[in-house]
Structure formats: C-alpha cells, structure tokens
Amino acid sequence: MKLIEILLIAISLAMDAFAVSVAAGTSNWMDGKRAKFRLSFHVGLFQFMMPVIGWYAGIRIAPLISAVDHWVAFGLLLFVGSHMIIGAFKEEEHRLKTNPSKGFTLVLLSVATSIDALAIGFSLAMINVDIWYPSVMIGVITSALSLAGIYLGRYFGEKIGPRMEIVGGVILILIGLRILVTDLFLV
C-alpha cells in the first residue's frame, strides 16, 4: 500500500473524531490545555488500537476467504464510507452536554469514533498489508486533527464537522474502489 493511500485512509478515519472535536470546541468544556490534550490523545490512541485489533481478526479469517478478499475489503470500505456520509446528514444536537475529556464520556467518544478503524484493520489484513505503520499514522493524524478540530470549533462552530465526515466517507469509498479494480482487472 502506498504512503498516499495510508495518509488518505488516516485522514478519512480521523473525520469522525474531527467532527466530534469541533463539537467539543464549541462547548465550554474545552477551555484548558489538559482537556484538549486528553480528548485528542485518547481519540488518537483508540484510532491506533482499533485497526490493530481488526487486523489480527482479519489475518485469522483471510486464508479462509482469500478468493473474495478484495470484495470484502471493498464492502467494508463502502460500508464505513457510506455510514460516514449518511451520518453527516443526520440532524443531531452537536453540543455536548457533559465534559468530553473526562470519564465515561471520553471512553465512549473514543470508541465511537474508532469503530470504523476496526473495519479498516480487517480490510488491511484482507489485502495483506502490515498493520503497524498504518496504525501509527492513523493514531497520530487523528490526534492532530482532533486537536485542530477543538480549536476550529471555537471559530467555526458546528457547520464544519458534518462536511468533513462527507469528505472522509467519499475518500474511503474511492480507496475501496481502487482495491477492487486493482484486484479484479490488474492482477
């Protein structure tokens, strides 16, 4: 897998966390540096861990479905990308009613924004990609974009978050299509 593809996947996966961070930035909960660090660090940590977990599950299953692994990878990327796009259009209250940088809310947000990364890890196992480099990139980029989202939330409010989820979803679908086309027609 090429570096640009890994970067695009990492950025795409970070869009959910970015949107949550923008929402957190619009709240009054994210005033201190510690709160900003806690949220961005934990979201990035979970984004790092979930692809690893998905990859380990995938390598166990990959030999059993090797004839259709490109379809599985495409299907998962299509599902995750579509889910992100549809989620961006749902009308929800984006203001956070509890502190997103502490306790159960922090864990819940970290897990919720990284579930997609589990499917990506599984997909990477299907196409036989080593997981460590992409996982580190995903975690670091998510942390950085999450921190940027907190600051941008102060300035741009709730308008920017859903648009970024759409961009991320489209990128994941396009990468899935590239995997499918490459496996079907170029191999």
Legacy VTK file of the C-alpha trace (Angstrom):
# vtk DataFile Version 3.0
C-alpha trace
ASCII
DATASET POLYDATA
POINTS 187 float
0.000 0.000 0.000
1.351 3.401 -0.974
2.059 6.184 1.511
-0.552 8.456 -0.082
-3.207 5.762 0.389
-2.254 5.299 4.024
-2.440 9.063 4.539
-5.841 9.253 2.843
-7.168 6.394 4.978
-5.788 8.017 8.121
-7.310 11.386 7.257
-10.624 9.780 6.321
-10.816 7.841 9.569
-9.972 10.973 11.507
-13.022 12.836 10.166
-15.409 11.394 12.769
-13.016 12.390 15.539
-12.517 15.775 13.886
-16.279 16.363 13.804
-16.620 15.367 17.469
-13.695 17.626 18.330
-15.278 20.555 16.505
-18.421 19.969 18.556
-16.310 19.768 21.714
-14.612 23.022 20.749
-17.980 24.753 20.531
-18.770 23.703 24.102
-17.477 25.356 27.222
-15.798 22.146 28.341
-12.587 22.525 26.366
-11.099 25.646 27.916
-7.923 24.195 29.423
-4.884 22.668 27.731
-5.291 19.447 29.725
-8.823 18.897 28.441
-7.709 19.476 24.856
-4.777 17.088 25.273
-6.886 14.375 26.955
-9.500 14.347 24.217
-7.085 14.441 21.280
-4.710 11.881 22.842
-7.375 9.337 23.731
-9.189 9.583 20.413
-5.862 9.058 18.628
-4.935 6.151 20.915
-8.187 4.346 20.187
-7.784 5.047 16.461
-4.348 3.426 16.697
-5.561 0.358 18.618
-8.708 -0.483 16.644
-7.026 -1.216 13.269
-4.564 -3.489 15.072
-7.433 -5.427 16.648
-9.268 -5.605 13.312
-6.108 -6.698 11.519
-5.451 -9.549 13.946
-9.028 -10.737 13.462
-8.609 -10.386 9.712
-5.411 -12.416 9.426
-7.189 -15.302 11.130
-10.012 -15.159 8.588
-8.047 -14.086 5.479
-6.889 -17.585 4.446
-10.494 -18.772 4.520
-11.764 -16.058 2.167
-8.702 -15.283 0.026
-10.654 -15.707 -3.224
-13.013 -12.856 -2.324
-10.858 -10.749 -0.011
-10.900 -7.767 -2.387
-14.710 -7.828 -2.304
-14.649 -7.968 1.497
-12.232 -5.019 1.674
-14.341 -3.062 -0.819
-17.553 -3.904 1.038
-16.162 -2.815 4.378
-14.767 0.445 2.982
-18.061 1.104 1.185
-19.980 0.424 4.395
-17.762 2.641 6.539
-17.665 5.441 3.941
-21.427 5.334 3.387
-22.033 5.309 7.133
-19.888 8.437 7.488
-21.711 10.227 4.647
-25.176 9.315 5.944
-24.193 10.267 9.491
-23.180 13.728 8.299
-26.730 14.363 7.072
-28.495 13.234 10.238
-29.807 16.094 12.261
-28.452 15.791 15.754
-27.728 18.110 18.586
-23.961 18.565 18.276
-23.481 20.400 21.553
-22.026 18.175 24.210
-23.892 18.166 27.491
-21.073 16.558 29.504
-17.331 17.059 29.559
-15.981 15.098 26.564
-12.471 14.982 28.001
-13.245 13.020 31.164
-14.528 9.687 32.370
-17.086 7.565 30.587
-17.838 10.274 28.012
-14.184 10.293 26.928
-14.122 6.499 26.573
-17.462 6.462 24.763
-16.373 9.128 22.267
-13.027 7.403 21.735
-14.669 4.058 20.995
-17.474 5.543 18.898
-15.095 7.471 16.653
-12.756 4.500 16.194
-15.157 1.658 15.356
-14.611 2.398 11.656
-10.887 1.841 12.178
-11.630 -1.731 13.287
-13.133 -2.455 9.867
-10.165 -0.778 8.166
-7.759 -3.006 10.076
-9.760 -6.023 8.955
-9.639 -4.741 5.358
-5.875 -4.244 5.513
-5.476 -7.846 6.627
-7.533 -8.939 3.602
-5.126 -7.224 1.209
-2.051 -8.391 3.156
-0.808 -5.018 4.421
1.375 -4.849 7.529
-0.611 -3.001 10.213
1.898 -1.145 12.374
2.834 1.749 10.111
-0.745 2.500 9.024
-1.970 2.246 12.635
0.629 4.685 13.906
-0.206 7.079 11.067
-3.926 6.763 11.795
-3.408 7.447 15.506
-1.065 10.413 15.060
-3.129 12.034 12.320
-6.328 11.529 14.315
-4.775 13.141 17.388
-3.518 16.101 15.365
-6.805 16.623 13.508
-8.752 16.206 16.726
-6.708 18.923 18.393
-7.152 21.142 15.340
-10.898 20.411 15.445
-11.127 21.600 19.031
-9.525 24.910 18.092
-11.543 25.251 14.885
-14.719 24.534 16.838
-14.149 27.748 18.718
-14.092 29.734 15.489
-16.323 27.971 13.002
-18.846 26.263 15.226
-20.967 23.333 14.174
-21.004 23.936 10.397
-17.616 22.392 9.507
-17.894 18.989 11.239
-20.513 17.263 9.071
-18.851 18.401 5.838
-15.591 16.771 6.848
-17.372 13.470 7.531
-18.691 13.538 3.945
-15.186 14.097 2.557
-13.814 11.254 4.662
-16.572 8.882 3.558
-16.037 9.631 -0.132
-12.276 9.060 0.195
-12.794 5.653 1.853
-15.222 4.569 -0.878
-12.763 5.630 -3.585
-9.933 3.681 -1.935
-12.233 0.648 -1.750
-12.979 1.005 -5.459
-9.260 1.197 -6.228
-8.631 -2.016 -4.285
-11.475 -3.764 -6.096
-10.477 -2.572 -9.573
-6.816 -3.386 -8.974
-7.598 -6.917 -7.806
-10.164 -7.652 -10.499
-8.527 -6.148 -13.563
-4.823 -5.629 -12.957
-3.819 -8.825 -11.207
LINES 1 188
187 0 1 2 3 4 5 6 7 8 9 10 11 12 13 14 15 16 17 18 19 20 21 22 23 24 25 26 27 28 29 30 31 32 33 34 35 36 37 38 39 40 41 42 43 44 45 46 47 48 49 50 51 52 53 54 55 56 57 58 59 60 61 62 63 64 65 66 67 68 69 70 71 72 73 74 75 76 77 78 79 80 81 82 83 84 85 86 87 88 89 90 91 92 93 94 95 96 97 98 99 100 101 102 103 104 105 106 107 108 109 110 111 112 113 114 115 116 117 118 119 120 121 122 123 124 125 126 127 128 129 130 131 132 133 134 135 136 137 138 139 140 141 142 143 144 145 146 147 148 149 150 151 152 153 154 155 156 157 158 159 160 161 162 163 164 165 166 167 168 169 170 171 172 173 174 175 176 177 178 179 180 181 182 183 184 185 186
